[in-house]
Amino acid sequence: MRKLVIALSTTCLLFAPMGATIAHAQTVRMEAEMHPRIVQAIRNLEDAVAYMEAAPDNFGGHKAAAIAASRAAIGELRASLAFRAREDRR
């Protein structure tokens, strides 16, 4: 009986964070649906980063800074959606 209780406790501990992650992912997905322009901006920036990385030109020395700034903007946009998702879960 004791082994069963330990096994069930361990199983619950393993799956509890997964449930929270799934719920968070669903909330983030809902936020993305509510803010399609932010999602589109992320896609556009990701496309621009890929384009700049593949480009042979260094754009007058601005290529590295533009890539870094674009990645930072992507991070901030994703953080804004995650923030709204956290607030909506309260």
Summary of the structure (lengths in Angstrom):
residues: 90
radius of gyration: 20.3
end to end distance: 37.9
largest distance: 71.6
contacts: 210
relative contact order: 0.13
helix: 91%
strand: 0%
